[in-house]
């Protein structure tokens, strides 16, 4: 292998390798000191409590919220109006669209 000592990358690889070696040496020194904090052991997980169930009696309650809405209400079925007696004709229906039943 031929070593090229000139060019734009000359010496850059050597400096980079030297920096990595120096960082590794400092790290080993700091971790090997007698007063250095030792890595913590993983804490043992506390046992999870079992799921508990409570018995509750159902109660009827009023719903405290009103949901305002707007739009059209359309019948999903049509009502056929006709006489119950044969040969009679309906001449007038006295309700308008939007009327409510008073029954």
C-alpha positions as CSV (number, residue, x, y, z in Angstrom):
1,X,0.0,0.0,0.0
2,X,1.4,3.3,-1.0
3,X,1.1,6.3,1.4
4,X,0.3,9.6,-0.3
5,X,1.6,12.5,1.8
6,X,0.3,15.3,-0.4
7,X,-3.1,16.4,-1.6
8,X,-6.2,17.9,-0.1
9,X,-6.8,14.9,2.3
10,X,-3.2,14.5,3.3
11,X,-2.8,14.2,7.1
12,X,-6.6,14.7,7.7
13,X,-7.1,10.9,8.3
14,X,-4.2,10.7,10.7
15,X,-5.4,13.7,12.7
16,X,-8.9,12.3,12.9
17,X,-7.6,8.9,14.1
18,X,-5.5,10.7,16.7
19,X,-8.5,12.6,18.0
20,X,-10.5,9.3,18.4
21,X,-7.6,7.6,20.2
22,X,-7.3,10.6,22.6
23,X,-11.0,10.7,23.3
24,X,-11.0,6.9,24.0
25,X,-8.0,7.3,26.4
26,X,-9.7,10.1,28.3
27,X,-12.9,8.1,28.6
28,X,-11.1,5.0,29.9
29,X,-9.2,7.2,32.4
30,X,-12.3,8.8,33.7
31,X,-14.3,5.6,34.1
32,X,-11.4,3.7,35.8
33,X,-10.7,6.2,38.6
34,X,-11.6,4.8,42.1
35,X,-14.0,7.7,42.9
36,X,-15.7,7.5,39.5
37,X,-19.5,6.9,39.6
38,X,-20.2,3.3,38.7
39,X,-22.9,2.5,36.2
40,X,-26.2,1.9,38.0
41,X,-27.8,-1.5,38.0
42,X,-31.2,-1.6,36.4
43,X,-33.8,-1.1,39.1
44,X,-36.0,-4.0,39.8
45,X,-39.5,-3.2,38.7
46,X,-42.0,-3.3,41.5
47,X,-44.8,-5.8,40.9
48,X,-47.8,-4.3,39.4
49,X,-51.0,-4.5,41.5
50,X,-53.8,-6.7,40.2
51,X,-56.7,-5.0,38.5
52,X,-59.5,-4.3,40.9
53,X,-63.3,-4.3,40.1
54,X,-66.0,-2.4,42.0
55,X,-69.6,-3.3,42.0
56,X,-72.0,-0.3,41.3
57,X,-75.7,-0.3,41.1
58,X,-77.2,1.4,37.9
59,X,-79.0,4.7,38.5
60,X,-81.3,6.8,36.3
61,X,-80.0,10.3,35.9
62,X,-80.9,13.3,33.8
63,X,-78.5,14.2,31.1
64,X,-77.1,17.7,32.1
65,X,-76.1,18.7,28.6
66,X,-78.1,20.0,25.7
67,X,-76.6,19.7,22.2
68,X,-77.8,22.5,20.0
69,X,-78.1,21.6,16.3
70,X,-79.6,23.0,13.2
71,X,-80.7,21.5,10.0
72,X,-83.7,19.9,8.3
73,X,-85.7,17.1,9.7
74,X,-87.1,14.9,6.9
75,X,-89.6,12.1,7.3
76,X,-88.1,8.7,6.5
77,X,-91.6,7.4,5.7
78,X,-94.4,9.0,3.9
79,X,-98.0,9.0,5.3
80,X,-100.7,8.2,2.8
81,X,-103.9,10.1,3.6
82,X,-107.1,8.7,2.3
83,X,-110.8,8.1,3.4
84,X,-111.7,5.0,5.3
85,X,-115.0,4.8,3.5
86,X,-115.2,3.8,-0.2
87,X,-116.4,6.4,-2.8
88,X,-115.5,9.4,-0.7
89,X,-112.9,12.1,-1.6
90,X,-110.6,14.2,0.6
91,X,-111.1,17.8,-0.5
92,X,-109.0,19.7,2.1
93,X,-106.1,18.9,4.5
94,X,-105.8,21.5,7.2
95,X,-102.2,21.2,8.1
96,X,-99.1,22.9,6.8
97,X,-95.4,21.8,6.6
98,X,-93.9,22.4,10.0
99,X,-97.1,22.0,12.0
100,X,-96.8,19.9,15.2
101,X,-99.3,17.5,16.5
102,X,-101.2,18.5,19.7
103,X,-102.2,14.9,20.6
